[in-house]
Each structure stands twice: as C-alpha cells, then as structure tokens.
C-alpha cells in the first residue's frame, strides 16, 4: 500500500507546498542546446527504427512487428517533450517551443494547441472535486457512486475496468477523441489545431500507403502507436490515481497542496525513466510545471524530502488499477470491494 512518508521526530516535515515555489524557480530555465539534444536523441532513433522496421518487412513480418514495439517508447518520449513544450518549459522562446510541439503532435496524434488547453485545465483543477472533467480520469466519490442507479453503477464499473482504461481507452483517445476538439467545440482556434493536425497525419499515412501499401500502416504504425498510447495512459493514471492522493471540495482546495500531495513520485528503472522523460517525478512537475524534464532529477537530488514524497514503485503501482472511488471520510481511494465493506 502506498503511503505518505513517515518522519521521525528529529526529521523536519516537508515545507508547506506553497513555500517550495521560490526554491523550485531556480530550476526553471531551459537550455536550448540541451533541449535540442534531447529532441535529436529521441527523434533520430524513432525514425531509424521506423526505417528498419519497414525494411525488415521483406525478411519477416514478425520481425517488423517486433521492431514496431521498440518504436513505442520513443513515441512516449516524443509526447513528453511535446508536453514540456506545452508548459513553455523546453525552449526560452515560447513560439519555438509551440511550433516544436505542433510538429511532434503529428507523431503523437495529439493536436498540440487543443491538447495544451485541455492539459492546462487538468493542472488548474487537479484534485478539485468541483472541477472534475476535461483532461482527467473520471473519478467518483463513494457517496456519488452510491447515489447512482444500478445502470449508472454498471456503466462506471465498466469505465473503470482495466480493459477499458488501458485497452479500449488509449485507442479511443488517440485515434478518435483527439480528432475533434471535444469540450472546446465553440473555439475556432482548437478546430484549426485539430483539423490541421489531422490533415498532416492523413498526408503522412497516404504517403506511407502509396509507397508500401497497407502493410507498414497495419504492421508498424498501428501497433507502435497503440502501445505508446497504452503506456502513456498508464503513466497518467498512476500519477494521480493512487491510494493517498489528494482531493478536496473547491472551498478547501489549494492548488499547491493538491499538486504536491495529489501527484505521485513514480520510481522506475533508469531506462524507463529515460523513455518517460522523468515524468514520474510528477509531484515536482505539478508543483512547478515550468521546470524542463531533464532538470527534475536535480530537484529530488537536492531536496530529499521531495524525493520521499508519495514515492511509489512499479510493483506498488499495480494496486492502483484496483482503486476506483474517493472516500471523503478516510481521504483515500478505495476499491469497490473496500467501499462495499465499509458502507454496504
């Protein structure tokens, strides 16, 4: 069970969340050279693996399929770089970052300007029970769930089922939902973002089809994108859907407290930390989103109390898939079985 760290009497408790802002601001400045390097060491292997997988189709479809799975982690890393661009954290010049993000959005199937707005809604309301919705995993409180009709409970259970969340859900989000600016349909800006991204994706897929037919699309593009989407959705899920996360009604909600205590520190092996671009250090990211991902390890190296906060291993994270309901009394996420045992 993931728990908040316990501090001995001789160990000072972490500073209040808001007090960290001045300290974290020292890490915010990106290096254009370092950022360019991070793009290069991600995009070049991504394109090389695509070319190798395409070439290997002449030898073995299974080999091409296997190589497509190796492409997926690079797609995740491209998405995380796009994510940093969306926070104006990757280049000193915001316009440069935005255009890099728009280009990467084609490879990640995520219309950049639309996604950026949706993600900002997530950051501005994370942990606020009165601002759930756009950009979040739908989470009900125990009392809300108990007030549903039997059919409503069944629908919520179906939604929270791992098959839906990590199987059907990623495909639905990246292949279908992101093709329209859902939730922002009245804004021309986000229609332009979605439709221009769609047109470039269509042009790229048409080019692939023209030179290789349907085989590279079905054997390389679809598997690599689906696996990357599933990996990305899992990362997003465990960053906020853990037992001791932080939710409050709006009148009690505090942006900084919700950021620090409602986001996990997902500890992964170095190779996975590299492919996910340190996004597992999510509590620091939510507390100060302008920090480039390559400086997040510096923060937890320099501040041990942040390194220990909401720390969660991969093994511990597997339990998160069983947690579905926020209990306002015990202030923790419960499984359906736990909620039933407590409240009937």
N, C-alpha and C positions, 0 to 999 in steps of 0.2 A: 504494500500500500504506500502510495506516495504521500509524504507528509512534509509540512514546513519544517525547516531545520530547528533543532532544539539547542539553545545556547546555555552553556554553563554560567554560573553566577559571575565568574571572572571574565566572561566574554561579553563585550557590549553588543546589544541588539543592533540590527541594521538601522541606519538613519532613516527617518521618515522619507517616503518616496519622493516627495517634492524637493527635499533637500539634496537629492542626487543630481538635479538638473545642472547646477553650476559645475559640478565635478565632471559630469559626462560631456559637457560642452567642449571640454578640452580635447575630445577625441573626434570631433565632428568634421574637421577639414579633410576632404578627399585629396588624394594625389592623382592628378590627371595621368601621369606616367604609369602609376601602379594600376589605375583603373583600366587603362588601355591594355596593359599587360594581361590583366585578368580576363578581358574580353578575348584577347588573342589565344590564350592557353585553353579557352573553352570552345571558341568558335572553330579554330583550326582542327582539333581532333574530331569535333562534331561533323564537319564537312568531310574530313578524311575517312571517317567510319562510314558515312553515307556512300562515298565513292567506292570504298572497299566492299561494302555490302552489295552494292549494285553489280560490281564486277564479279563477286562470288556467286551470283545467281547462275552464271554459266557453268559453275562447278557443282553446286548443290543448293537447293532451295533451303534446306535445313541450316546450312552454314550462313546463308544470307539472313535467315530469321534469327539465328543466334547473334549475329553481329548487330541486328536491329535492336536487340535488347541492351546491347552495350551503348547504343546511342542515347537511350532514355535518360541515364544520369546526367549527360551533358545538356539535354533539354531542360532538366530540372535546374541546372546551374545557370543556363541562359535565362530562365524565368526569374531566378533570384537576382540576377544582375538587372533585369528589367524592373524588378521590384524596388531595388535600390534607386534606379533612375526615377521611379515614381515618387520617391521620397526626397528627390533632389539631393541625394547623398553620394552620387557617383562621380560627378564632374563639377568643377567650380562654376562652369557656365550652365545654367539651368536649361537653356534651349538645346545645347548639345546633348545633355542627358535625356531630354524629352525625345529628340529625334533618334537617338540610340534605342530608347525604349520602344518607339514606334516600329523600328526595323525588327527588333527582337520579338515584338508582338506577333509578327508573321510566323516565326518559327515556333512560338509557343501557343499559337491560335488564340491569343488574348489581345483584343483591340485596346491599345495602350491607354488612350485618354479616357475611355469608358471604364476600363479596369482600374485606372488610377483613382477615379472619382469613387467607385464602389469601395475600393480598399481604404480610402480616406474615411468613408463612413464607418468602416469596421474599426479603425483606430480611434475615431472620435466617440464611439459608443460602446466599445468593448467592455463587457462586464456590467452594462447598464440594462437592467431588466425592462425598462420602459423604452429602450431604443433597439430592441432586437429586430433583425430582419435583413436588410441589404448587406450582402457580403459576409454573412455569418452562417454557422451551422445551427439550424433551428433547434432550440433547447427550451423545453417547458419546465416549469416548476412542478413539484408534486401536486400542489393544490390545483393548478391549471389542468394537469393530466387527469386528476380525479373528477374534475368538473366536465370532462368530455363525455360525449355519448359513446356507447360501445363501438360504433363505427369509427368515431374520431380517435379513440384509443388504438384501434386496429391500424388506422392509417399512420398514426405517429409511430407505432411499433414497427410498421413496415419501413417507414422512412429511416428510423434509427438502426435498422438491421445492417450488420456489416456488409452484406451482399449489396444492399442499396447504396450505402455510404461509400464503399471502396470498390465496388464493381460497376454498378449501373451509373452511380452518381458522377464519377470523373468523366465518363464518356458523354453523359448528358450535358455536363457543364461546358466542357471544352469543344465538343463537336456541335452542340445545338444551342445551349443557352447563350454563349458568347457571340453567336452570330447576329443577335439583336441586342440593343441597349435596354434590356429589361429593367424596369424600375426607374428608368430615365428616358422614357419614350417621347417625352414632350420637348426634348432638347435637340436641336439641330446638330450641335457640336458632337454629341455622342452617337448620333446616327452617322455622321461623317466618319467618326472613328471606327465604328463597327463595319460600315459598308466598304470603306477604303481598305481596311484590313482583309475583309472577305474577298475583295477583287484581286488583291495581290496574292492571297492564298490560292484562289482559283486559277490565276495565271501560272503560279508555280506548279500546281498539280497538273494543269493542262500540258505544261512543258514536259513534265515527267512522263505523262501518258503518251505524248507524241513520240518521245524517243524510246520509251521502254514498255508502253502498254500499261495494263492494269497491274502487272506483277510487282513492280517496285512499290506501287502505292499500297497494295494489299500486304506485301511481304515485309516492307521496310517502314514506310510512313505510318501506317495504322498501328502496328504493334509497338513501335518506339514511342509514339505519341500517347497511346493508351497507358502504357506502363509508366511513362513520365507523369501523366495526369494522376494516376493512382498514387504514385509516390508523393506527389505534391499535395494531394488531398489528405493523405495520411499525416504528413508533416503539419499541415494547417490544423488538422483535427487535434493532435496531441499537444499542440502549443497552447490550447485553451480548454480542452475537454478532459481535464484531469481532476482527481477527487477533491483536492483542496484549492481549486480555482477560486475566483473572486467575483461574486455578483451582488449587486445592491439595487434597490429602488432608486429612482432618479434623485430624490431628496437626500439620500445618504451616499450617493455615488460620488467618487472622486477620481478624476482622470488618471492621476499619477499612481494612486493606490491600486486602481484596477489594472494599470499597465504592469506594475511591478509584481503584484501578487496574483494576478489573473493570467499570467503567461509563464510558461514552463522554461526551465533550462534543460533542454534535451541533450543528454550526453551521448555522443556517438563515437565510433572509431574514427581515427583521423581521415581515412579515405572517404567515409560518408560525410564527415564534417566538411571536407573539401568540396564534394559534389553538391552538397546543400548550401554551400557558401555561408557557413556559420549561422544559418537561420535558426538553428537550435538554441542559440543564445537569445531566445526570443523575449525574455523579460527585459533585458537591456535594450533591445531594439524597440520594444513598445514604449519604454520609458523615454527614449531619446532616438527617434527614428531617423535623424539626420546623420547618424554615425555610419560610415561605409562598412560593409560586411567584413572587410579584411582588417578592421580595427577593433571589432568586437572582442576577439581573444585578448587584446591588450587590456580591455576593461576588466575582465574577470581575472586576468593575471595580476593586475594591480590592486584589485579590491576583492579579497577573499570572501567577504560577506555576501557579495553579489554572486560569486561562483557557487555558493552553497544554497542560494535561494531557489526553492521549487525545483531542485535537482532531480532529474528523472532519467533512468537508464532505459535502453531499448526493452529489456525484459520487463521492467516495471510498466512501461508504456502500453504493453499488450492488454493490461487490465482496463485501460481507458475505453476500449471498444465495448465494454460491458456496462459503462456508465451512461445514463440517459436522462435523469431527472434531477433538477436542482432542489435541494431541500433547504428552505429558508430557515428552518429551526436549527438544524445541525450545521448549516452553512457548508455543505459538501454535496458533490454529485453522487447520486445513488444509482444502483441498477434497479430494474423493475422489481426483481425479487426482494431487494433490500427495502424498497419503498412499500411493497406489499406486506412485508414482515412488520414494518414499523406502524403503518397506517391502515392496513387491511385493504 
